[in-house]
Amino acid sequence: MTRLYEAYTFRMLFNDGRKLVGIVKVADDLHEEARRASAVMCRSINAQAEFWMKIGMMAEANPTLSFNDIVAAELAAAQVPLSAVAA
């Protein structure tokens, strides 16, 4: 019997600092893609899934921005100069 879904634990941080923890069910093939991508990107599987969720949420909220625009905005918000990343 094959497993149809893998469970992920995720956390959401509210503006007042509270954290909400929950479970997300992910299809096995998406879990495998996250596992492979996490190895390439030097992230844990959970960190890779969290990254994809965050970028996806931002893309839905800002449909005119490209992936590169979203990453550049996040780097700027974290006060990471793009020249440091490009080097």
Residue frames as a rotation matrix with the C-alpha (Angstrom) as fourth column:
MET 1
0.584 0.812 0.000 0.00
0.812 -0.584 0.000 0.00
0.000 0.000 -1.000 0.00
THR 2
-0.435 -0.750 0.499 1.49
0.733 -0.616 -0.287 3.36
0.523 0.241 0.818 -0.99
ARG 3
-0.254 0.273 -0.928 1.17
0.693 -0.618 -0.371 6.48
-0.675 -0.738 -0.033 1.08
LEU 4
0.343 0.441 0.830 -0.77
0.900 -0.407 -0.156 9.17
0.269 0.800 -0.536 -0.74
TYR 5
0.700 -0.018 0.714 0.32
-0.065 -0.997 0.038 12.08
0.711 -0.072 -0.699 1.41
GLU 6
-0.291 -0.790 -0.540 3.21
0.798 0.112 -0.592 13.14
0.528 -0.603 0.598 3.59
ALA 7
0.781 0.587 -0.213 2.50
0.598 -0.602 0.529 15.45
0.182 -0.541 -0.821 6.52
TYR 8
-0.336 -0.828 0.448 4.44
0.516 -0.560 -0.648 18.64
0.788 0.014 0.615 7.09
THR 9
0.256 0.327 -0.910 4.47
0.912 -0.393 0.115 20.72
-0.320 -0.859 -0.399 10.22
PHE 10
-0.237 -0.324 0.916 4.31
0.625 -0.772 -0.112 24.42
0.743 0.546 0.386 9.51
ARG 11
-0.208 0.155 -0.966 4.21
0.868 -0.425 -0.255 27.53
-0.450 -0.892 -0.046 11.60
MET 12
0.181 0.291 0.940 2.65
0.624 -0.772 0.119 30.91
0.760 0.565 -0.321 11.05
LEU 13
-0.627 -0.429 -0.651 3.86
0.771 -0.463 -0.438 33.95
-0.113 -0.776 0.620 12.93
PHE 14
0.484 0.848 0.215 1.26
0.843 -0.518 0.146 36.57
0.235 0.110 -0.966 13.76
ASN 15
0.202 -0.381 0.902 2.03
0.136 -0.901 -0.411 40.29
0.970 0.206 -0.130 14.06
ASP 16
0.635 0.091 0.767 1.78
-0.674 -0.421 0.607 40.09
0.378 -0.902 -0.206 17.84
GLY 17
-0.332 -0.927 0.174 4.39
-0.923 0.282 -0.260 37.30
0.192 -0.247 -0.950 17.99
ARG 18
0.224 0.460 0.859 2.04
-0.591 0.765 -0.255 34.34
-0.775 -0.451 0.443 18.53
LYS 19
-0.748 -0.451 -0.487 2.86
-0.664 0.477 0.576 31.18
-0.027 0.754 -0.656 16.57
LEU 20
0.458 0.856 0.241 0.30
-0.754 0.517 -0.405 28.78
-0.471 0.003 0.882 15.13
VAL 21
-0.721 -0.693 0.010 1.53
-0.612 0.643 0.460 25.27
-0.325 0.326 -0.888 14.36
GLY 22
0.420 0.900 0.112 -0.36
-0.687 0.397 -0.609 22.88
-0.593 0.179 0.785 12.11
ILE 23
-0.332 -0.429 0.840 -0.12
0.190 0.841 0.506 19.96
-0.924 0.328 -0.198 9.73
VAL 24
0.165 0.316 -0.934 -0.14
-0.888 -0.365 -0.280 20.17
-0.429 0.876 0.220 5.94
LYS 25
0.296 -0.028 0.955 -0.70
0.204 0.978 -0.034 17.03
-0.933 0.205 0.295 3.86
VAL 26
0.046 -0.426 -0.903 1.41
-0.871 -0.460 0.172 16.89
-0.489 0.779 -0.393 0.71
ALA 27
0.941 0.289 -0.176 1.21
-0.337 0.761 -0.554 14.35
-0.026 0.581 0.814 -2.13
ASP 28
0.600 -0.731 0.326 4.13
0.364 0.612 0.702 11.91
-0.713 -0.303 0.633 -2.25
ASP 29
0.324 -0.510 0.797 5.38
0.925 -0.005 -0.380 13.20
0.198 0.860 0.470 -5.62
LEU 30
0.667 -0.076 0.741 5.48
-0.050 -0.997 -0.057 16.79
0.743 0.001 -0.669 -4.32
HIS 31
0.889 -0.379 0.256 7.27
-0.257 0.051 0.965 15.58
-0.379 -0.924 -0.052 -1.18
GLU 32
0.434 -0.750 0.499 9.88
0.774 0.594 0.220 13.90
-0.462 0.291 0.838 -3.40
GLU 33
0.399 -0.263 0.878 10.31
0.610 -0.639 -0.468 17.12
0.685 0.722 -0.095 -5.41
ALA 34
0.846 -0.071 0.528 10.77
-0.391 -0.757 0.524 19.06
0.362 -0.650 -0.668 -2.16
ARG 35
0.768 -0.596 0.234 13.33
0.168 0.540 0.825 16.49
-0.618 -0.594 0.515 -0.98
ARG 36
0.270 -0.685 0.676 15.36
0.963 0.208 -0.173 16.79
-0.022 0.698 0.716 -4.20
ALA 37
0.477 -0.049 0.877 15.11
0.278 -0.939 -0.203 20.59
0.834 0.341 -0.435 -4.28
SER 38
0.967 -0.091 0.236 16.09
-0.253 -0.380 0.890 20.84
0.009 -0.921 -0.390 -0.62
ALA 39
0.534 -0.821 0.200 19.30
0.639 0.547 0.541 18.92
-0.554 -0.161 0.817 -1.29
VAL 40
0.099 -0.472 0.876 20.25
0.895 -0.343 -0.286 21.27
0.435 0.812 0.388 -4.12
MET 41
0.375 0.169 0.911 19.33
0.026 -0.985 0.172 24.40
0.927 -0.041 -0.374 -2.17
CYS 42
-0.647 -0.686 -0.334 21.00
0.288 0.185 -0.939 23.21
0.706 -0.704 0.078 1.09
ARG 43
-0.347 0.639 0.686 17.72
-0.883 -0.469 -0.009 23.44
0.316 -0.609 0.727 3.01
SER 44
-0.811 0.269 0.519 15.81
-0.075 0.833 -0.549 20.92
-0.580 -0.484 -0.655 5.06
ILE 45
-0.698 0.642 0.317 12.72
0.637 0.353 0.686 19.46
0.329 0.680 -0.655 3.39
ASN 46
0.202 0.803 -0.561 10.55
0.944 -0.312 -0.106 21.51
-0.260 -0.508 -0.821 5.75
ALA 47
-0.197 -0.346 -0.917 12.50
0.158 -0.935 0.319 24.69
-0.968 -0.083 0.239 5.00
GLN 48
-0.982 -0.144 0.118 12.11
0.127 -0.052 0.991 24.05
-0.137 0.988 0.070 1.26
ALA 49
-0.302 0.948 0.100 8.35
0.893 0.245 0.377 23.56
0.333 0.204 -0.921 1.63
GLU 50
0.242 0.343 -0.908 8.13
0.727 -0.683 -0.064 26.70
-0.642 -0.645 -0.415 3.79
PHE 51
-0.652 -0.552 -0.520 10.08
0.029 -0.703 0.711 28.67
-0.757 0.449 0.474 1.17
TRP 52
-0.881 0.361 0.307 7.75
0.393 0.192 0.899 27.48
0.266 0.913 -0.311 -1.60
MET 53
0.051 0.950 -0.308 4.68
0.996 -0.027 0.080 28.35
0.068 -0.310 -0.948 0.49
LYS 54
0.026 -0.092 -0.995 5.99
0.452 -0.887 0.094 31.82
-0.892 -0.452 0.019 1.31
ILE 55
-0.887 -0.383 -0.259 6.92
-0.062 -0.456 0.888 32.59
-0.458 0.803 0.381 -2.30
GLY 56
-0.674 0.696 0.246 3.58
0.647 0.395 0.652 31.20
0.357 0.599 -0.717 -3.49
MET 57
0.188 0.746 -0.639 1.63
0.927 -0.350 -0.136 33.34
-0.325 -0.566 -0.757 -1.03
MET 58
-0.232 -0.362 -0.903 3.56
0.114 -0.932 0.344 36.42
-0.966 -0.023 0.258 -2.09
ALA 59
-0.985 -0.124 0.122 3.04
0.123 -0.004 0.992 35.61
-0.123 0.992 0.019 -5.77
GLU 60
-0.272 0.957 0.100 -0.71
0.925 0.231 0.303 35.30
0.267 0.175 -0.948 -5.25
ALA 61
0.345 0.386 -0.856 -0.80
0.708 -0.705 -0.033 38.61
-0.616 -0.594 -0.517 -3.38
ASN 62
0.104 -0.426 -0.899 1.38
-0.418 -0.839 0.349 40.30
-0.902 0.340 -0.265 -6.03
PRO 63
0.529 0.199 0.825 0.50
0.421 0.782 -0.459 38.66
-0.737 0.590 0.330 -9.38
THR 64
0.986 -0.167 0.002 2.40
-0.084 -0.505 -0.859 41.21
0.145 0.847 -0.512 -11.46
LEU 65
0.348 -0.912 0.220 5.74
-0.889 -0.245 0.388 40.47
-0.300 -0.330 -0.895 -9.77
SER 66
0.411 -0.343 -0.845 8.16
-0.396 0.767 -0.504 37.85
0.821 0.542 0.180 -11.09
PHE 67
0.785 -0.234 -0.574 9.95
0.555 0.677 0.483 35.36
0.276 -0.698 0.661 -8.85
ASN 68
-0.251 -0.964 0.087 13.09
0.847 -0.262 -0.463 37.51
0.469 -0.042 0.882 -9.11
ASP 69
-0.222 0.260 0.940 11.12
-0.194 -0.956 0.219 40.62
0.955 -0.134 0.263 -8.11
ILE 70
0.814 0.581 0.006 9.73
-0.159 0.213 0.964 38.83
0.559 -0.785 0.266 -5.05
VAL 71
0.497 -0.710 -0.500 13.17
0.851 0.512 0.118 37.58
0.172 -0.484 0.858 -3.97
ALA 72
-0.452 -0.670 0.589 14.70
0.543 -0.730 -0.415 41.04
0.708 0.132 0.694 -4.52
ALA 73
0.167 0.603 0.780 11.93
-0.378 -0.692 0.615 42.61
0.911 -0.397 0.112 -2.40
GLU 74
0.928 0.170 -0.331 12.51
0.193 0.542 0.818 40.09
0.319 -0.823 0.470 0.38
LEU 75
0.055 -0.983 -0.177 16.27
0.950 0.106 -0.293 40.71
0.307 -0.152 0.940 0.32
ALA 76
-0.427 -0.157 0.891 15.65
0.112 -0.986 -0.120 44.46
0.898 0.048 0.438 0.48
ALA 77
0.586 0.726 0.361 13.22
-0.329 -0.194 0.924 44.01
0.741 -0.660 0.125 3.39
ALA 78
0.846 -0.355 -0.398 15.93
0.533 0.601 0.596 42.01
0.027 -0.716 0.697 5.21
GLN 79
0.827 -0.512 -0.233 18.40
-0.473 -0.857 0.205 44.80
-0.305 -0.059 -0.951 4.38
VAL 80
0.158 -0.756 0.635 20.61
0.459 0.626 0.631 42.49
-0.875 0.192 0.445 2.33
PRO 81
0.102 -0.144 -0.984 22.24
-0.652 -0.757 0.043 44.55
-0.752 0.637 -0.171 -0.44
LEU 82
0.943 0.316 0.107 21.85
-0.116 0.613 -0.782 42.96
-0.313 0.724 0.614 -3.85
SER 83
0.449 -0.853 -0.266 25.53
-0.729 -0.178 -0.661 43.64
0.517 0.491 -0.702 -4.52
ALA 84
-0.281 -0.531 0.800 26.39
-0.898 0.440 -0.023 41.23
-0.340 -0.724 -0.600 -1.68
VAL 85
0.400 0.532 0.746 24.24
-0.211 0.846 -0.490 38.51
-0.892 0.039 0.451 -3.26
ALA 86
0.970 0.020 -0.242 25.53
-0.243 0.045 -0.969 39.03
-0.008 0.999 0.048 -6.79
ALA 87
0.226 -0.974 0.008 29.18
-0.969 -0.225 -0.103 38.73
0.102 0.016 -0.995 -5.71
